[in-house]
Structures are given as C-alpha cells and as structure tokens.
Amino acid sequence: MFSDSSKEQSSVSSGKRPAEFKEKYRRLAPIGSGGLSWLYEGVRRADNLPVAIKYIPTRAVSTELVMHDGKQYSLFSEVALMLKAAGLSGSVGRSSVVSLLDWYLVGGELILVTERPLHSCDLHKYLQHTGGHLEEREAKMILRQLVDAAMDMRSKGVFHGDMTLQNVLLDFSGWVPRVRIINLGCGTFSTESSQHSYSGTLAFAPPEWFLKGTYSCGPTTVWQLGGLFHAMLNGQGRFSSATVMYKGADISRELSADCKMILEMCLARDPAQRATLEELQACPALNRN
C-alpha cells in the first residue's frame, strides 16, 4: 500500500508540510459542498494537471491505525481508504476509484488532492443534462461498471458506504463513458460482521438500517446500486429507500423484463433475498444489450 522509501513513510502519518500545498497546487472554482466538506477545481502548477481539492474540518475526520513494514501509523480514515482502493499517486487513472495525489493538514482542515478527469461530470448532473433519465442500454452499461468497481473495492477491503448519484463520476474522454468513484468519506474497511452506525445518504440506506439499526456491507452495496439503476431509468428524484420500503419500487411498466429483473434483484427488502455482487456480475439480464 505504501512506498518503501523513508520519505514516503514519513508522510504517511503526518501528511506533507502545509506550505507545500500552495507551492504545488492552485485552487480554482468551487465544485460544490456536502456534509462538512467543500470541493474545488484546481491544477497542479508543475504541469497543469487537473485536480480536485477537498477541504474537511479535522474535527469531522476519524483516523485508522495502519500497519506497514511492521510499524503502526495513524492515518485519516479517508486517506487510508483511498490509498487502499486506488493505490499511490503513481497509479493515477488505473483504478475505478479516483487516485489520491496528496494530503495536507492546514489550519484545522484536512486537504485532500485527487485526480480530476477533465471531461467528466457526476451522474446527478449527467441525468440533468439528459432530461432526467437514461436509455436502458446506457444505464446497464454504467451499472456493469459500477458492479465491477464495487467488487474491486471489496477485493481491497474497502466498503464505500455512500454510492449515490453525486459520488459516481462519468469520464467522457474515451469512446464510452468510464465510471470513476469519488468521496470515500462515509467508507470503512469492509468486514463480514454487522455494522451499527450509518453515515451515508439516508435516501440510499438499506431497509434493514431503518428496521433493525444494523446492516452488512455486501447487501447494502447491492441496494445502493439498485437505487442508482432505478434513478437512471425512472428519474433522478424518484428513488428513496423509505418510499421503496413502504410503497414498493415504482418500477415502470415500460421497462424491459431484463431491467425489471435487475431492479427486483437489487431492491429486495430482505437482505438475505438480495442478489450478491457476483450474481449481478454474471446476470444475463445485465449483460444483454
């Protein structure tokens, strides 16, 4: 997870020196805010590489103890999760999760600098541009990538915990849109045991959280992917876990049998009846164009 160099190891627990941030990066226009964080566009001064700059009050950030080469380091949780999910800055663009380039502690704030695909927008804004929903073929293409991304994160021991429209980035620099995952601020290191606290978007929380105050990482991820698929097909403002729990998923009669099946697999109220990521990945209904 970390470089073998002593310089890299020394930066793991403390971040870089604060003055380096302004020397290395230039902050541009605001992108938005969420929770207690603020996000800006930026560039790396040396080569004008587009970056995203996220500011988080340190009082709102938890820490993780991480072992490396027999030594224990205390890392901010989002830093640890991003390094685990996307690797070090030398792996920019290779993972489904955007890469963390640098992090700094400045004036009571944690500053995260990540890659920012130039020709991209989040799924929420993309749906606004397309009239509120997508054609089935495109929605299935995006969902396939989301399933792959979720499985990749799980293989690295990372649970995102907040797979919403705003946290899915679409990169349009290639022939087809490429899914990139952002914002691991609600994430944890994944585990098979039940979770008893939830910090993600309530509209995408699984039914078991409302009913029992507990949930598991795998079924929750599948529920959130189902919510994203529902939003892509039926309109970005029409998905809410509470509504699905008490009124049903409001699946349009105009949808194909394949899309109806996928939604039913993901949005089963009983987590034991919900599809697994493996079942989704192998599902003929998802893989047919």
N, C-alpha and C positions, 0 to 999 in steps of 0.2 A: 504493500500500500504506500510505502514511503521510499524515498531515495535512500541509498546507503551513505550519501555524503553527510558529513557532520554539519555542514551549513544547512542542509535541508532538515536534519533532525532538530537543530536548534530552533528552527522556525515553526516546528510542529506545535509546540506548547504555547508559544508566546505571540505568534504572528510576526509580521515584519515591522520595522521601525515606522512610526507614524508619518514622518516627513517624506518617506519614500512614496507614499500614495500620491501626493500632488506632483512629485517629480516624474512619476511613471504614467499617471493617467490624467485625462482631462474630462471633467463631468460636463454633460450636455443637457438636453431637455428631459424633463420628468416623463416617466412612462406611466406611473400610477402608484397606488399605495394599497396595502392590505394588512389587516390586523394592526400590528405595531411597526410595520416596516415600510420603507419608501424606496422606490426603484427609479433609477435614472439611466438614460443612454449615456455612453461615454466612449472614448477611444484611448488606445494605448499610444502614448506620444511617439514612441520609437518608430512605429510602423503603421500608425492609424488603424490598427485592428479594432473593429467594433466590439465593445464590451457592454455588459450591463453592470451597474453598480447598485448594490443593495445596502441600505442602512438599517440596522436593527439596534435598539437600545439594549445595552448589555444586561439590564435588569430583566429583560424578557427572553434571555437566551439561557438554555441549560447546557451542561457540559457532560462529556463522556470520558471515561478512563480507557485509554487505548494502549495496548501492548505492542511494542516494536523493538525487535532485536533484544529481547529480554528486559527492556526498560518500559516504565509506565509513564504515559503522557496524559495530561488533561487537555482535551480539545473541546471547543464549542461543538455542540451536537450537529448542527447543520454542516459545519466544516467536515466533521468526521464522516457524516453520511455521504456528502458529495465526493470526498476523496475515495470512499469505498465504492460508490456507484459508478463514478466516471474516471477515476484514476487521477494522476498528477497532471499538471498543465501540459506536459508533453504529449498527452493523448487527446488534445483538442479535436472535437468533431468526430471522434471514433465511437463514442457511446451514445445510447439513447438519451441519457441524462446530460445536460449541458455541463461542460467542464468548469471547475473552479480554478481560476488563474492565480489569485492572490487573496489574502485576507489580512485585515489590519484592525487594531484597536486604537480608536481616535476619539478623545473627549467623551468617554462614556458610551460610545457606539461601536458595534462590530460592523465593519465594512467588508462585504463580500464582492469580489470582482469576478464575473463569469464571462464566458464567451457569449456573443450575441450574433446569431446568424443574421446577416444583413437583410436578406429578402425574406422576412418572416413576420408572422403575427400570431397571437394566441387564438385558440379555437373559438372563443367567445366573439372576438372581433371578426373572425372569418365568417361565422354564421351571420353576423350583422350584414356583412358585405354580400352574402348570397341569398338574402331575403329571409333568413331565419332558420332554414333547414337545408340539408344536402340530398342529392340523389342517392339511392341505395348503394350503387356501385362505389361511389366515393366514400360514403360512410363506412362501408365494410372494409375498404382499403385502409382507412385510418384506424378502425378498430383492430384489424390484424396487427398493425404496427404497435398499437397500444398493448395488446396481449403480449407481443414479443418483448416490449420494453418492461412490462411488469414481471415477466419471467426472468429477464436479465437482472433486474434489481433484486428479485428474490434469490437468484443464484449467488448474489454477492452479499446476501444477508441484510438487504435494505427493504423496508416497508415504507412506501411513500406516505400513505395515510390521508391524502387530500387530492385525489385525482379528479380535478374539476376542469371546466372549460378554460378557466384562466391559467391553469397550470400545465396546459398542453400547448406547445408551440409547434407551428407548422412552418417548415423551412421550404421555400419555393425556389431555391437556387438550382434544383435538378429537374429532371423530366417529370417526376411526380412529387407531390408534397411529402416531405420527410418529417415524421413525428419526433420532436425533442421534448423531454420532460424537464420542467423547471420547478423551483421552490420546494425544497425538502424541509421547510421549517416546521411541518407537522409530522415529520417522519420519525421512525425509530429503527433500531436494528431488529429485524424480524425474528419472531420466535413462534413456536407452535403453541405456547401457552396463551390463555385468555388475557385480553387487555381490559383494564378497568378505568382508563381515562381516555378521552377523545378530544382532540384539539382541531380536527378538520372542519370543513364546511358542513353545517348541520343538514343542509338540504341534500347532501350526499352521504349522510351517516346511515349505516345499515339498520334495518328494523330491530335487530337484536339489541342494539345500543339503547334504543328508546324503551324497549320492553323489559330488558334484563340488566341494563347498565354494564354490559360486557360484550366483547366481540373478539373475533380471531382475524389475523392478518389476511389469510388467503381468501376466505369468503367475503371479507369487506372489500378487498381489491376488485373482485369479480362484480360485486354490487355496484361499485363506483364506475366500473367500465360499462355496465349496463345502463347506468344513468347517463353517461356520456353518449352512448349509442342512441338512447331514447331522445336526448336533446338534439342530436344531429338529424334525426329522422322526423321528429314531431315539432321541433321548435325549441329554441334555447331556454325559454322561460316556462316550459311546460313540465319539467321534471322536478319533483320534490319527494324525498323519501316518505315524509308524513302522508302526502297525498296517495302515494302508491300503497302504503300500508292500509289505509282506511277506505280507499275508493278504487283501488286497482291501478294498473299501469297505464290506462288510457291508450291502448295500442290501436292505431288507426286501422280500419278495415281495408284501406287502400294499400297497406304494406304487403309485400310478398310473404309467402309461407316461410321462406328462409329467415327473413328479418323478424317475423313474429316468434319463430322458434328461438332465435338468439336472445331476444328480449326476455322470453319466458325462462330460458336457462340462467340468465344473469340475475333476474329480478324475482326469483323465488323467495318468498318471505322467510321460509325456514332455511337457515344457512346450510343445514345438512342436505337439503334438496338442491342447492345451488350448484351450478357447474363449477368444476375446477379450472384453473388456467390451462392445464393440459387438455382437458376436454374441449375447451373453447378453441385452442390452437388447432386441434385435429378435426374440428367440426366441419363436415361437408357444407353445411348451410353458410358458414362464414367464408369458406374458401371458394365457393362458386361465385363467378362474376355475372 
